[in-house]
Amino acid sequence: MKPATLLAALFLVAGLSLGSSLRGQASPAVSAQALTRGCFISQHNTVPVLLEIARTPAQRRYGLMERESLDSHAGMLFVYPEFRPPEHGFWMYNTRIPLDIAYLDDKGRIVSIRTMEPCPSEQGSQCPSYPAGTRFIRAVEMNAGFFSGNGIGVGDQLVTGNADCPAR
């Protein structure tokens, strides 16, 4: 089976579709964001995902705010033009669902994972920040429990786009 066909089959098995996983829930302010397919690769597992890409400052700032849910293998990839310092973090202001965040290096390797809880405060200044604790250039938010539930940890890798996602 060709790699592209294998990847398409993996997404069908995972129940992912480009039209429904994220796009229907996106804010009008960020609805022009691109989607990419990818997979997390660990020593024992390959997990296909569908990611909405946040590249601009406005898209990164809004993130997954106001979402009521995420499909089980859908999330958001935050892309920065340069490395962010270890103290740079994410917060959960106006975010309604608990999330895991994986911070990535320039090779797509996970350098840190944090679990983030929704912040009930109506003031962003009252919401905690979840810093990476190490330099990173990309970050991925998924439903809370996604990484541990799929055996994905620090040192594992995210590949995106037309990359082959090997079966394991």
N, C-alpha and C positions, 0 to 999 in steps of 0.2 A: 504494500500500500504506500502511495506517495506521502511525504511528510505533510503536505497541505491537506490531503484527504484525511489523514490521521488526526490532524488538529481539528478539522471540522467535525469529525466524528466525536472527538473528546468533548467539544462544546455542546453537541447535541445530547450526549449522555449526561453532561452536567446540567442540562436544561438552560443553557445560555443562549440568548438571541440578542443581536445588536439593537433591535428595536425596543425591547421591553426591560432589559436589566437595569438600566440607569436613566436613559434619555427621558422616559415618561415622567420621572420624578424630579428632573433638574429644574432649578430656578430659571425663570426667563432671563435673568441677568447673566447666566452662565450656560445657556442652552446651546451655544455654538461650540462648546467644547468637543474635541475629538474623542473617539473611543478607540481603544487598542485591545487586541487579544494578547495574551501572554500566558506564562506559567511560572509557578514557583517550583524550583528543582531542589530537592534535598537528596541525601544519600540513598534514601529508600523510597522516594515518592516523587511524582510529578503531578502538580495540581493546576489545571487550566483555570484562568480567570479572565474576566472582562473588566477593563479599567477605563474610567473616564479620566481624561488628561487635563490637569489644571496647570497651565503654563504661565499665564499672565498674573501680575500681582492681584488683580481683582478676582480672578478665578481662584487663586490660592487662598485669598482672604475669605471668600465665601465658602469654599470647600463643600462639605456635606451638610451645611446648615439647613434646617427646616425639613429634612427628609424624615419620613415616617418609617421607612424600612429600606433595606438593601437586599437584593437577591443573595443567596448563599455564596456564590462565587463571583460577586461583583464588588467593585470598590473604586477608589479614586487614587490616581498617581499624581503626585505633586512634583513638578520638575522645576529646578532652579538653574539659573545660568552659571552659578559658581557655588563652591562649597559653602555650607552654612556652618557656623561655629557650634561647639558642643552644647552651649547654653540656649541655642535657638530651639524653641519648642512650639507645640501646637496646643490649642485650647479647645474647649467644647461649648463655647458660648453659642446659644441657639441651636445646638445639635441635640437631637432627640433620641438618638440610638447609641448604645455603648459601642465603642470601636476599639480595635487594635490598630496600632500604627507600627509599621516596620520602616526604619530609617536605612537608606541604602547608600553605598559608596558609588564611585564612578564606573565600576564593573557590574553593578546591579546586585552586589552581595549585601546581605542584611548585616548591619553593624549594631543594631539595637532594636528591641521590640518593647513597646509599652502598651498597657491597656488603659483606655480613657473612658471615664464615666460622663454622662450628660451633666451639664451644669444648670441647675434650676434657677439661678440668679437672673434677674432682669438687667443686671449691670455686668458688662464684660469684665470690669476690673475685679469682680468678686469670683471669677472663675480661675481655677488653677491652670498652670501651664505644665506641659509634659515634654521636657527637654530630652533630646537624644542622648546627651552625655558623651557624644563623640561627633566628629565632623561627618556631614552627610551632604549629598547633592540631590537626592530624590527621597521621597517618602511615599508609602502606600497605606491608605486606610481601608480596612476591611471590617466586617462585623466582629464584635468581641468574641474571642474564642476561636477565630478562624485559624490562626497560626498554630496554636497548641493542638487544636482538633485535627489538623492535617499533618502534624509532625514536622512543622516548618520552624526553624530556629535561626539564631545568629550563625552566620557563615554560609547559609543556604542562599540561593540566587534567584532573582527574578529576570526572566528574559521576556521581551515584548516584541510586538510587530510581527514580521514574517519569520521570526526565529522558530526553529523546529523545537517542539516540546516532546522529548523522548518519552516513550512508555517505560514504566519501571514496574 
